[in-house]
């Protein structure tokens, strides 16, 4: 069993310390991370916990999957490897750039 767990359904108020504290009941927590939205700075509602042993990770799934944390029912399961993303280009959306390009063409004539 892998040691890294996915934790979904987290309340926006849940922080990494409370996540670490909860999972420490199942064993030694190496890392506890909540994924944050870059723009808003708010939790995306999920995170990852890495236990020191596979057996502790299994125990954590049994103990906490479907349980309540900060008023929300959480889901806990083995984390899957991150899928490779296709390259997405620069940081600006297409329509916005198209409009600028059209405006520049009009100015040339």
N, C-alpha and C positions, 0 to 999 in steps of 0.2 A: 504494500500500500504506500502511496506517495505521502509525503509529509505536509504538502501544501493544500490548503482548503479554500474553497470559494464560499463566501458568506453573503447571501442575498437577502433582500427585504429589510435592510437596515433603516431605522428611523434617521431623519436628517440630524437629529440631536445626538446620535450615537458618536462617540469619539474613539480614537484608537486605544486610549487607556482603559475605557470600560470594556472594549472588545477583548483586550489582552487579559483583563481581570477575569472575565467570564470564562474564556478558554483555558486559563491557568488551572481551573478546576479539573481539567482532563489531563493535564501534564505540563511540561515545560514549553512555553511559547517562545519561539525564536524571533518572529516578527508578527506584527499586527498592523495592517495598512488599510485605510479606507480610501477609496478612489474618489477624488474631488474633480468637479467640473472646473476647467481652466478659466472660463469666462465669469461664472458667478461665484466661484470659490466655495460653493456648497457641495455637500456630499452627493454622489450619484446613487447612493442607496445600496452599494455593495462594496465588498472588500475582500482581503485575503489574509489568512492566518497560516503561519508555518509553524508546525509543531516540531519538537526535536526528534521524535520517533514516529514511525509509521503506525505503531500500535496506539500511540496517544492520539493520532489523527483519527483513527478508526473509532476510538472511544469518544472523541469530541463529536463526531457525526452522530453517533448513537445518543449522546447526551443532549445535543442542542438542536438537531434538525427538527423543525416544526415547533420549537419552543418560543416563548415570548421574550423579547429584549426591548426595553424602552417603549413598550406599548405596541410593538409590531412582531408578527410571527416571522421568524427568520428561517431561511433554508441554508443548510450546510451540506456540502458534498465535496468530493475530491476535485481539485482544480484541474482543468484541462490546459494543455500547452496553448500559448497564445498563437492565434492564426496569423500568418504573414499577410500584411495588407498590401494592396497594390498601390503604386505611387499615385498621389493625387494632385500633383502640381502645386503651384504657388499658394497663397493663402486667401486669395480673393475669388469669389464666385464668378461664374461665366457671364451672366447677364450684366453685371455691373461693369465688367471690363469691355463687353461688347458695346455698351452705351458710350463709353469713353472713346472707343475706337471710331464709332460712327460720328461722334462730335468732332473728333480730330479730322476726319475726312471732309466733313462739311466746311471746316475752316480753311482747308486748302484750296477750295474753289472760289 
